[in-house]
């Protein structure tokens, strides 16, 4: 009986097993899709309003507290030709508290969304004869279960130290964001969220694990292969083969299976290795490793060969140690973003959604994605795409912002869950780090849990921070046994004398926006060895907000519905404070509010990326080796820290980060040359000098030409710069920053300076940066300032008659959805033409916004 796997996705119906909301869906209805969760099915039957729209979240909260039954009568009968034949039901994922019955017999109880189950149903299927079987899944709501578990185990905190949702979420092994977060609603799903399969076989290969060890000289690799044969026959052999990216067999072995069904071997390959690189540094060839039991079962896995190390060495000119990801002996600057789950209703996340998001990240030069710990260890599709596209993945284990229990029963759940997840995704070449949790050590410090950083031995079960047992014992041991060369890090953030120590490990920088609301110009003061989280809020595209807010009178930034779609605490005061500090702005109409907040976010990102990438200065001077902005994506039509809204509309900040993470960047910073006069207040120091540097992201040296031009902002007249500063020929060393010059700015409070970096041999434009005086609210623009837009086909050309700040190009909302521009949010100066590619423009109109454009309206008075 050869191995056969069949999908059990037909004939499913659902109903509510409680009587909430006047017993909505009290009788069986067909599901909308499979896999599914109750929210998807209720929406399909129009039994609830969409919780993503208006304030419908409140009207659908009852769904979170209901119990649900899923049932199919279409489990096919199985013919068993041999006594050794087996039938197994495989549940890839059940969300979350569930009892499973086959033909009214309890076969499974599960309380963990993050694990899969295999249940042998051979005898039950045999007793059924040639009749189809009935499979029933009885789901109980997770919040009630969590409260019972919290009461049983006991919560070590004080219930005021829990962020997002209730403390009961910590006791349920379920995606934590389902309790609501500061970027999305509370949608606590329930149902068969992953596939269900029926497998029949006599023999099957299980736990097929492939790991690698590439030699330091990159000329050879040892590939370890291990697994288990279910239904083993004494003396049986498993045939292992390794094929190169073109399908050619390059190594093989015949491996004997022991009496317990275990097998293992090491394949060696020497010379002509085709190595896997991040897309920023090379190609992504994938080998295939397969294991085969002839006439019974075969499995395979792709493998990208790469030498991975996490370097933490002393620095030459800075305290602490580096935090550098090295691939194939190259230190990689890891620019990218953090990823939240793509939907609350996870079964809606298909391969196209993942493809759209990850290719978008890559188009923004993002080489690393951090999968945040409040969600899930992602779908296999996610990592397959990252492997193929050369995007590195930092993976948090599924713990976030909380004081988790560590009872013996809870620990056993974690061991099984983590073991399964590391086995499942641990062999992907894109995976470069496992982190124990998101912000739990930071929370311990904030709320005063018993945490002695010098105590490495414990036990900690009597303290009010017992989860150290998970992060410092359980998870590292599992990673040591199963993760291969992928390192483990206790938390994000973590390192040094406290969790957010800027000199060791990684940091989350939230003193800007959150905390003391420091100016975004202070990002430089928070320079860290690796910034794994920081961010700044902004509104989404106007089309997205119109979809979210259906009542026209509510479409302004101070409406109840708008507030419901901005979950960030204190967002109201932050927009006004940060805008007022930096530039003249309008908050109404809604389109002006959107522009102002998106401008603000983009300027903050510009400051952060400009300064932090500068600090990747070469061997021994990797003062900052990574920047992961919070966050790449949005989960619903709301206002958040995302660079891209839920409908894939790119915000200006996306383009800022794209340019900041290009292979070559020219950077500029104005520095103080004169303090305000003695005994005066209300005057800022003069920033009369400009520091200029360049980043070369290529491994080798490049020859470049730096050209500087300056203009008076109000008159648009070109300002003379010294001849020796206007043009410089440079050799930029590879994979580091090169400091170039420091020059005096003529009339600095009213002068804009543009830097162009060109390839010395080809003349190709490599980089461009525009330096403006700050704060921008003091700047006087040209009285008749105009931006001219021309377009031909899919090419848009921008020109201006004076220096202009923050030009955003878009298709008017009345013309339908926006086009996709390859660049946007641009500063313009006279005498240059900026060309943009606009995918999907289709001959429609184009409109522009720029800073203070409302001041050019008729009858405007400042």
KELOLO-54911 format. One record per residue (C-alpha): z negated, y negated, x; residue in one letter. Coordinates in steps of 0.2 Angstrom, whole numbers, padded with zeros to 4 digits, always signed. Each point is the difference from the previous one (the first is absolute). Example, Ala and Ser with C-alpha at 12.3 -4.5 7.8 and 13.67 -1.06 7.14 Angstrom:
-0039+0022+0062a+0003-0017+0006s
END
This chain:
+0000+0000+0000x+0006-0015+0010x-0009-0016-0001x+0005-0011-0015x-0007-0017-0006x+0003-0007-0017x-0004-0017-0007x-0012+0001-0015x+0006-0017-0007x+0006+0005-0017x-0007+0000-0018x-0015-0011+0004x-0010-0009-0014x-0015-0010+0000x-0014-0007-0011x-0016-0009+0000x-0015+0012+0001x-0012-0014-0006x+0000-0012-0014x+0002-0017+0008x+0011-0014-0007x+0000+0008-0017x+0005+0017+0007x+0016-0007+0007x+0011+0015+0005x-0012+0013-0008x+0014+0013-0003x+0012+0006+0013x+0015-0010+0005x+0014+0003+0013x-0003-0007+0017x+0011-0014+0007x+0003+0009+0016x-0008+0012+0011x-0010-0002+0011x-0009-0013-0010x-0016-0009-0005x-0007-0005-0017x+0005-0018+0002x+0018+0004+0003x+0001+0011-0016x-0009-0012-0011x+0012-0014+0006x+0015+0011-0004x-0006+0003-0018x-0004-0018-0002x-0019+0004-0003x-0006-0013+0012x+0006-0017+0006x+0006-0001+0018x-0016-0004+0010x+0010-0009+0013x+0005-0013-0012x-0010-0015-0007x-0019+0005-0002x+0004+0017-0007x-0010+0008+0014x-0015-0004-0011x+0007+0009-0016x+0004+0015+0010x-0016+0003+0009x-0005+0013-0013x+0013+0012+0008x-0010+0000+0016x-0015+0007-0010x+0009+0013-0010x+0003+0019+0003x+0017+0007+0000x+0008+0017-0002x+0017+0006+0007x+0008+0016-0006x+0016+0010+0002x+0004+0016-0008x+0015+0002+0012x-0007+0009+0015x+0013+0014+0002x-0005+0019+0001x+0002+0008+0017x+0007+0017+0004x-0011+0009+0013x+0012+0012+0009x-0013+0006+0013x-0019+0002+0000x-0001-0013+0014x+0009-0013-0010x-0010-0016-0004x+0001-0014-0012x-0009-0017+0005x-0001-0016-0009x+0000-0015+0012x-0007-0017-0006x+0006-0013+0013x-0012-0013-0008x-0011-0002-0016x-0007-0017-0004x-0015+0003+0000x-0014+0009-0010x+0008+0015-0007x-0002+0018-0007x+0016+0011+0000x+0003+0014-0011x+0013+0013+0000x+0002+0010-0016x-0018-0007-0005x-0007+0007+0016x-0009-0013+0012x+0010+0001+0016x-0005-0016+0009x-0012-0014+0000x+0003-0015+0011x-0008-0017+0003x+0011-0007+0014x+0017-0009-0002x+0004+0001+0018x+0001+0019+0002x+0012+0014-0005x-0004+0017-0008x+0007+0017+0001x-0006+0012-0014x+0005+0019+0000x+0005+0004-0018x+0008+0017+0004x-0012+0010-0012x+0001-0013-0014x+0019+0000+0001x+0001+0019+0000x-0012+0001-0015x+0012-0012-0009x+0015+0012+0001x+0016-0008-0004x-0007-0015-0010x+0000-0018+0007x-0017-0006+0005x-0010-0015-0006x-0007-0012+0013x-0013-0013-0006x-0007-0014+0011x-0016-0008-0007x-0004-0017+0008x-0016-0009-0001x-0001-0018+0004x-0005-0005+0018x-0012-0014-0004x-0012+0010-0010x+0001+0014+0013x-0004-0012+0014x-0015-0007-0009x-0007+0017-0002x+0003+0004+0018x-0008-0016+0005x-0016+0004-0010x+0000+0017+0007x+0002-0004+0019x-0007-0017-0001x+0008-0016+0006x-0007-0007+0017x+0005-0018-0003x-0006-0012-0013x+0015-0001-0011x+0003-0019+0005x+0008+0006+0016x+0015+0008-0008x+0017-0008+0000x+0012+0003-0014x-0004+0011-0015x-0017+0009-0002x-0010+0009+0013x+0005+0016-0009x+0017+0000+0008x-0008+0005+0017x-0005+0017-0007x+0017+0004-0007x+0014+0007+0012x+0013-0011-0008x+0011-0014+0005x-0013-0014+0001x+0012-0014-0006x+0000+0008-0017x-0016-0009-0003x+0009-0017+0002x+0002-0010+0016x+0002-0019+0005x+0019+0002-0002x+0001+0011-0016x-0007+0005-0016x-0012+0015-0005x+0012+0014-0005x-0010+0016+0003x+0014+0014-0003x-0002+0018-0005x+0012+0014+0000x+0011+0012+0011x+0006-0013+0012x+0009+0012+0012x+0011+0015-0003x-0005+0017-0006x+0009+0015+0007x+0001+0019-0004x+0002+0010+0016x+0004+0019+0000x+0000+0010+0017x-0005+0015+0009x-0003-0010+0016x-0001-0019+0003x-0003-0011+0015x-0014-0012-0002x-0008-0014+0010x+0015-0002+0011x-0006-0013+0013x+0011-0007+0014x-0007-0012+0013x+0007-0006+0017x-0005-0005+0017x+0014-0010+0010x-0003-0001+0019x-0004-0016+0008x+0017-0001+0009x+0008+0003-0018x+0011+0014+0007x-0009+0015-0009x-0009+0004-0015x-0012+0014-0006x+0001+0003-0019x-0014+0010-0007x+0004+0009-0016x-0013+0009-0011x-0002+0007-0018x-0005+0014-0011x+0009+0014-0009x-0006+0004-0017x+0003+0018-0004x+0000+0005+0018x+0006+0017+0006x-0008+0006+0016x+0012-0002+0015x+0011-0012-0009x+0009-0014+0009x+0005-0018-0004x+0015-0007+0008x-0002-0018+0006x+0015-0011+0004x+0002-0018+0006x+0017-0009-0003x+0005-0017+0007x+0005-0014-0011x+0018+0007+0000x-0006+0017-0006x+0002+0009+0017x-0013+0013+0003x-0010-0006+0016x-0015+0012-0001x-0006+0015-0009x-0014+0013+0000x-0005+0016-0009x-0019-0001-0004x-0011+0015-0006x-0011-0003-0014x-0018+0006+0002x-0010+0010-0013x-0006-0017-0008x+0018-0006-0002x-0002-0013+0013x+0014-0004+0012x+0003-0013+0014x+0011-0004+0015x+0005-0014+0011x+0019-0005+0002x+0004-0008+0016x+0015-0012+0003x+0005-0008+0016x+0013-0014+0004x+0012-0009-0011x-0014-0004-0013x+0006-0011-0014x-0015-0011-0003x-0006-0008-0016x-0003-0019+0001x-0005-0014-0012x+0016-0008-0006x-0005-0015+0011x+0002+0010+0015x+0013+0014-0003x+0006+0014-0011x-0008+0013-0011x+0007+0017+0004x-0009+0014-0009x-0001+0018+0005x-0003+0014-0012x-0013+0014+0002x+0001+0015-0011x-0010+0016-0003x+0008+0015-0009x-0005+0017-0007x+0016+0008-0002x+0005+0004-0019x-0017-0008-0005x-0003-0018+0004x+0004-0014+0011x-0007-0018+0003x+0006-0014+0011x-0006-0017+0006x+0008-0015+0009x-0007-0006+0016x+0003-0016+0009x-0005+0002+0019x-0010-0014+0006x-0015-0003+0012x-0013-0010-0009x-0016-0008+0007x-0012-0013-0006x-0004-0010+0016x-0017-0009+0002x-0001-0006+0017x-0009-0016+0008x+0010-0016-0001x+0004-0011+0015x-0004-0017-0008x-0009+0004-0016x-0017+0008-0005x+0000+0018-0007x+0014+0013-0001x+0017+0001-0006x+0005+0010-0016x+0018+0004+0004x+0011+0014-0008x+0011+0007+0014x+0015+0011-0005x+0011+0008+0014x-0010-0010+0013x+0005-0017-0008x-0014-0011-0007x+0006-0005-0017x-0004-0016-0009x-0004+0006-0017x+0005-0014-0013x+0000+0005-0018x-0010+0001-0016x-0013+0009-0010x+0006+0011-0015x-0009+0002-0016x+0006+0013-0013x+0016-0004-0008x-0006+0002-0018x-0016+0004-0009x+0010+0013-0009x+0005+0010+0015x+0012+0012-0007x+0012-0014-0003x+0001-0002+0019x+0016+0010+0004x+0011+0001+0016x+0010-0016-0005x-0016-0011-0001x-0006+0006+0017x+0017-0002+0007x+0002-0018-0007x-0017-0005+0007x+0001+0008+0017x+0017-0006+0004x-0005-0017-0006x-0014+0000+0013x+0011+0006+0013x+0013-0014-0004x-0015-0012+0004x-0002+0007+0017x-0016+0009-0005x-0003+0014+0012x-0017+0006-0007x-0007+0003-0017x-0018+0003-0003x-0004+0011-0015x-0016-0007-0007x-0015+0011-0003x-0003-0006-0018x+0016+0010-0006x+0007+0017+0005x+0007+0009+0015x+0017-0003-0005x+0014+0011-0007x+0010+0010+0012x+0015-0011-0004x-0009-0015+0007x-0002+0008+0017x+0017+0008+0000x+0008-0017-0002x-0011-0007+0014x+0005+0014+0011x+0018-0003-0003x-0001-0019+0001x-0012-0001+0015x-0014-0009-0009x-0017+0005+0008x-0014+0004-0012x-0019-0004+0001x-0009+0011-0013x-0017-0004-0007x-0010+0015-0007x-0003-0003-0019x-0016-0010+0001x-0001-0019-0003x-0013-0014-0001x-0015+0011-0005x-0016+0009+0004x+0006+0018-0002x-0012+0015-0003x-0002+0014+0013x-0008+0014-0010x+0004+0017+0006x+0011+0003-0015x+0009-0016+0002x+0003+0003+0019x+0007+0017-0005x+0013-0009-0011x+0004-0012+0014x+0003+0014+0012x+0012+0009-0011x+0009-0016-0005x+0002-0007+0018x+0005+0017+0006x+0014+0002-0012x+0006-0018+0003x+0001+0001+0019x+0009+0017-0002x+0012-0007-0012x+0005-0016+0009x-0007+0001+0017x+0017+0006+0008x+0010-0015-0004x+0006-0010+0015x-0003-0016-0009x-0018+0003-0002x-0010-0008+0015x-0018-0002-0006x-0013+0007-0012x-0013-0013-0005x-0016+0006-0008x-0001-0013-0014x+0003-0018-0005x-0014-0012+0004x-0015+0011-0003x-0008-0005+0016x+0004-0018-0003x-0009+0002-0017x-0015+0008+0008x-0002-0015+0011x+0002-0012-0014x-0012+0008-0012x-0013+0006+0013x+0002+0019-0002x-0010+0009+0014x+0013+0001+0013x-0005+0001+0019x+0016-0001+0009x-0008+0008+0016x-0006+0015-0010x+0014+0013+0003x-0010+0015-0004x-0008-0003-0017x-0004+0009-0012x+0004-0014-0012x-0003+0009-0016x-0017-0009-0003x+0007-0017+0003x+0009-0011-0013x+0017+0002+0009x+0002+0019+0000x+0019+0000+0000x-0001-0002+0019x-0001+0019-0001x+0018+0000-0007x+0007-0013+0012x-0009+0006+0016x-0001+0019-0002x+0011+0007-0014x+0016-0010+0002x+0001+0000+0019x-0003+0019+0001x+0014+0003-0012x+0012-0011+0009x-0005+0008+0017x+0004+0017-0007x+0016-0005-0010x+0007-0017+0004x+0008+0004+0017x+0004-0016+0010x-0004-0012-0014x-0016-0009+0004x-0015-0003-0012x-0008-0017-0002x-0017-0001-0010x+0005-0014-0012x+0010-0015-0002x-0006-0012+0006x-0011+0008+0014x-0004-0002+0018x-0012-0009+0012x-0017-0007-0004x+0004-0002-0019x+0015+0006-0011x+0010-0017+0002x-0003-0002+0018x+0016-0009+0006x-0001+0007+0018x+0000+0019-0005x+0009+0010-0012x+0008-0007-0016x-0005-0014-0011x+0002-0007-0018x+0001-0019+0001x-0006-0007-0017x-0009-0015+0005x+0016-0009-0004x+0003+0001-0019x-0016+0009-0004x-0017-0003+0008x-0003-0017+0007x+0018-0004-0005x+0004-0006+0018x+0017-0009+0002x+0014+0011+0004x+0002-0010+0016x-0015+0009+0006x+0009+0017+0000x+0002-0002+0019x-0019+0000+0002x+0000+0017-0008x+0012+0008+0012x-0005+0018+0001x+0006+0016+0009x+0008+0006-0016x+0000-0009-0016x+0002+0013-0013x-0003-0011-0015x+0001-0018-0005x+0009-0010-0013x+0002-0015-0011x+0004+0000-0019x+0015-0007-0009x+0009+0002-0017x+0015+0011-0003x+0017-0005-0005x+0001-0009-0016x+0010+0014-0008x-0015+0012+0004x-0012-0012-0008x+0010-0003-0015x+0000+0019-0003x-0018+0001+0003x-0004-0015-0012x+0010+0001-0016x-0008-0015-0009x+0009-0016+0007x-0015-0011-0003x-0010+0011+0012x+0013-0002+0014x-0010-0011+0011x-0013+0003+0014x-0015-0004-0010x+0003+0011-0015x-0011+0014-0004x+0015+0012+0001x+0004-0006+0017x-0018+0002+0006x+0000+0018-0007x+0015+0003+0012x-0008-0007+0015x-0015+0012+0004x-0004-0009+0017x-0018-0007-0002x-0001-0019+0001x+0019-0002+0001x+0000-0016-0011x-0010-0010+0013x+0009+0007+0015x+0018-0005-0005x-0006-0018-0002x-0011-0001+0016x+0013+0008+0012x+0015-0010-0008x-0010-0017+0000x-0004+0003+0019x+0018+0002+0005x+0013-0007-0011x+0005-0010-0015x+0002+0011-0015x+0003+0002-0018x-0009+0014-0011x+0010-0003-0016x+0012+0005-0006x-0002+0019+0004x+0016+0000+0011x-0009-0014+0011x-0016+0010+0001x+0010+0015+0005x+0008-0010+0014x-0016-0007+0006x-0010+0016+0001x+0015+0009+0008x+0002-0014+0013x-0018+0001+0004x+0000+0019+0003x+0016-0002+0011x-0008-0013+0010x-0016+0010+0003x+0010+0015+0005x+0010-0011+0012x-0016-0005+0008x-0007+0017+0002x+0016+0009+0006x+0005-0014+0012x-0017+0000+0009x-0004+0019-0001x+0016+0006+0006x-0001-0012+0014x-0015+0010+0007x+0010+0015+0004x+0003-0005+0018x+0004+0016+0009x-0010+0014+0009x-0019-0004+0000x+0003-0015-0010x+0002+0008-0017x-0012-0012-0008x+0007+0003-0017x+0011+0015-0003x+0003+0001-0019x+0000-0011-0016x+0000+0009-0017x+0000-0013-0014x-0009+0004-0016x+0011+0005-0009x+0019+0005-0001x+0001+0004-0018x-0006-0004-0018x-0005+0013-0013x+0003-0011-0016x+0007-0017-0004x-0015-0010+0007x-0005-0013+0013x-0007+0008+0016x+0002+0001+0019x+0016+0010-0001x+0015-0006+0010x+0011+0007-0013x-0003+0001-0019x+0001+0015-0011x+0018-0003-0004x+0005+0000+0018x+0002-0019+0000x-0004-0006+0018x-0012-0014+0002x+0003-0013+0014x-0014+0009+0010x+0011+0015+0001x+0013-0010+0009x-0013-0008+0012x-0006+0017+0005x+0018+0006+0002x+0004-0014+0012x-0017+0002+0009x+0003+0018+0003x+0018-0001+0006x+0004+0007+0018x+0001-0017+0007x-0011-0014-0006x-0003-0018+0006x-0017-0007-0004x-0008-0017+0001x-0017-0008-0003x-0005-0018+0000x-0016-0003+0010x-0013-0014+0000x+0003-0014+0013x-0011-0013-0007x-0016+0000-0010x-0003-0013-0014x-0008-0016+0006x-0018-0001+0003x-0011-0005-0015x+0013+0004-0013x+0002+0013-0014x+0014+0005-0010x+0013+0001+0014x+0007+0016+0007x+0003+0003+0019x+0017-0003+0006x+0010+0016+0004x+0012-0008+0012x+0006+0015+0011x+0010+0015-0004x-0003+0017+0008x+0016+0011-0001x+0001+0019+0003x+0012+0014-0003x-0003+0018-0005x+0012+0013+0006x-0002+0016-0010x+0014+0010+0010x-0006+0011+0014x+0010-0008+0013x+0002-0017+0006x+0012-0012-0009x+0008-0016+0006x-0001-0014-0013x+0003-0019-0002x-0013-0011-0008x+0006-0016-0009x-0011-0013-0007x+0005-0014-0012x-0011-0013-0008x+0001-0011-0015x-0009-0014-0008x-0005+0007-0017x+0002-0016-0011x+0015-0007+0008x+0009+0016+0005x+0005-0008+0016x+0000+0012+0015x-0015-0003+0012x+0004+0001+0019x-0009+0013+0010x+0000+0001+0019x+0015+0008+0007x-0010+0014+0009x-0007+0005-0017x+0015+0000-0011x+0008+0015+0008x-0008+0014+0010x+0007+0016+0007x-0013+0014-0001x-0003+0018+0005x-0011+0008-0013x-0009+0016+0006x+0000+0014-0012x-0013+0005-0013x-0010-0015+0002x-0003-0019-0002x+0006-0012+0012x-0008-0018+0001x+0014-0013+0002x-0005-0018+0001x-0012-0013-0007x+0008-0017-0004x-0005-0016-0007x+0006-0004-0018x+0007-0018-0002x-0009-0008-0015x-0008+0017-0005x-0005-0005-0017x+0018-0003-0006x+0010+0012+0011x+0007+0017-0004x+0006+0011+0015x+0012+0014-0002x+0001+0014+0013x+0015+0012+0001x+0000+0015+0011x+0018+0007+0004x+0006+0015+0010x+0005-0007+0017x+0015+0012+0001x+0007+0000-0018x-0006-0016-0007x-0008+0010-0015x-0014-0009-0009x-0015+0011+0003x-0014-0011-0007x-0004-0017-0008x-0016-0009-0004x-0004-0017-0007x-0016-0009+0005x-0007-0013-0012x-0015-0012+0001x-0015+0004-0010x-0007-0002-0013x+0017+0000-0009x-0008-0011-0013x+0001-0015+0012x+0018+0002+0003x+0013-0013-0006x+0017+0008-0004x+0017-0009-0001x+0001-0010-0015x+0017+0007-0006x-0003+0018+0007x+0012+0012-0007x+0004+0018+0002x+0018+0005-0002x+0004+0018-0005x+0017+0008+0001x+0004+0018-0004x+0016+0010+0002x-0002+0018-0006x-0016+0007+0006x-0003-0013+0013x-0011-0015-0003x+0001-0015+0012x-0014-0013+0001x+0000-0017+0008x-0011-0015-0001x+0001-0019+0005x-0018+0000+0007x-0014+0012+0005x-0005+0009-0015x-0014+0013-0002x-0001+0017-0009x+0017+0001-0008x+0000+0014-0013x+0017+0006-0007x+0001+0010-0016x+0010+0003-0016x-0006-0010-0015x-0010+0011-0012x+0012-0003-0014x+0013+0008+0010x-0009+0017+0000x-0008+0009+0015x+0000-0008+0017x+0012+0005+0014x-0007+0008+0016x+0001-0012+0014x-0001+0006+0018x-0010-0015+0005x-0009-0014-0010x-0014-0013+0002x+0009-0010+0013x-0004-0016+0009x+0016-0011+0002x+0005-0014+0012x+0016-0011+0000x+0015+0007+0009x-0002+0018-0003x+0007+0012-0013x-0011+0015-0005x+0009+0015-0007x-0008+0013-0012x+0007+0016-0006x-0004+0002-0019x+0002+0017-0007x+0004+0000-0019x+0004-0019-0002x+0015+0004-0009x+0006-0018-0002x-0015-0006-0008x-0009-0017+0003x-0012-0003+0014x-0015-0011-0001x-0012-0007+0014x-0018-0005+0002x-0007-0008+0015x-0017-0009+0004x-0002-0016-0010x+0016+0002-0009x-0008-0007-0016x-0002-0017+0009x+0019-0002-0001x+0000+0000-0019x+0004-0015-0010x-0015-0012-0003x-0011+0010+0012x-0014-0010+0007x-0012+0007+0013x
END
